Amino acid sequence: MSTGDEATDNGVFRCTLQVRWADFDQFGHVNNVKYIEYAQEARILFSRSRFSPFGLGNLAQVVRRTEIDHLRPVLRDSATVDVEIEVVHVGTSSYQLRQTILDAAGDVCCTLHVVMVAYDVASSSSVEIPATVRNVLEAARQRAAITEKESAG
């Protein structure tokens, strides 16, 4: 589904995902549940991009909460969408992401706030985020915060 992914120096991860014919509903725009799928696909690419270089592979984690604001539809003229991911907060066992989905014209169509929880599969419970993962997430969060302050000033 991905046509490419990159992690930029400003802490924001961005990837391009293909929009499939079956993603559209009878009104000619992407069905609302597909945004959740795009966000999930982007989070998988984000995790691989951010954690794999440090030998962290597939970090066991689950979605705790997803809050979504649909701002405008993705229409049939969009063959792809871009998804941006920023780390907003890093806690003890969870971290929060802000995801933005943009159509082919670069217009923001949807924003999501997602809470991810580090998870122990054997005990089916949350665990503390490993220090190496925390360091990667904090570095991304700090770079995104610095970039946000620079663009506001």
N, C-alpha and C positions, 0 to 999 in steps of 0.2 A: 504494500500500500504506500510506502514511502518512496518519494522520488529524490530524496536527498536530505541530509541533516547536517547541522553545524552548530558549534558552540562558539558564540562570539566573545570577544575580549571583555565586553561590558557586563558579563554575567548572565545575559539573557540567552537562553537556548532557543533556536528556531529550526523548524523542520517544515518540509512541504509534503503534503499528503494528497494522494489522488482521490478525486471525488468520483464515485462510481454511479452508473446509470440507476442502479437499484437504490441509491441513497435518496432519490427524489420522490416526493409524494405527488398526489393527484393535482396539487396546486402549483407544481413546477418549481418548488424549492426543496432544499434538503430537509428531511424529516427531523423533528426536534431530538429524537433519541440518537441520531447519528453524531450529533455534536459530542455526546458522551463517549462514543466510540473513537472519534478523532482525538479527543483529549487523552483517552487511554493509550492509543497508539503512540501519541507524542510522548507521554510519560515513559513508556517502554524505551523509546529511542533516547530520551533524556537520561534515563538510568544507565543505559549501556554507554552512552557518550561520556557521562560524568564519572561513573564508577569503574568501568572496565579498565581504563588506563592504570588504575591503582590496584588491579588484581582483585577487585571486589565482586566481579561477576554479577550473578543474579541475587541481589539483596532481597531477602524475604520481607515483603511489606504489603500492607492492605490499605484500601481506601476507607477512611473513617467517615469522611463527610465530603459531599460535593454540593456547592452552591453555584447556580448557573443563571446568568442574565442573558436572555436572547434579545439582541439589539436590532438586528435586521436579518433578513433571510439570505442564505447563499442560494443564488439563482442558477439556472441551467447553463449560463454562459461561463460559469466557473468550473474548469476542469480540475483545478487543484484548490486547496486551502493551505494557508500557512498557519502554523501554531507556534506561538511564542510562550516560553515558560520562564517564570522568574521565581526564585526562592524568596519568600516573604518573611518567614519566621522558622527558626529551628528550636525545638524544645528538647525535652529529655528523651521521650520515646516517639515523638511525632515531629513532622515539619509541614509547613503550609506553602502551597504553590499558588501563584496567580497564572492562569492560562488565558491567552487571548487567541481567538480564531478569526482569521482575516480571509476575505474572499480573494479571487484572482486580481481584482482591482486594488487590493490593499485596504479595503474598508473593513473596520472592525464589525464583525457580525455577532460575536458572542464572547463573554468573559466568564471564566470559572474560577472559583476559589476552592481548592482541594486540600484536605488534610490527609496526609499519608502517615501510617503508623508502622514502625519497625515491628516485626512479628516473628514469634517462635512457632514454627509449624508443629513441632512435637508437643508443646504444651497448649497450643491454641490460645496464646496470650501475647500481649504487647511486651516488648523488651526495650531496653535502653538502646538508642542509636549508637552503633560502634563509633569509636573515636575517629577512625579514618574516614568514615562516611560523614560524620559531623564536620570534620575539617573541610571536606569538599563542598558540602552544602553551605557552610558559613562563608567560605571564600566566594561562592557564587552570589550569595545574599549581599555581601559587602560590596562586591563589584557593581551589582545592580543598584544598590542604594546610592553609591557614589555617582553613578551615571545619571540617576534620577535627580539628584541635587544639582549636578552640573547643567542639566537641560532646563531646570526650573530657574536657574540664576542667570 
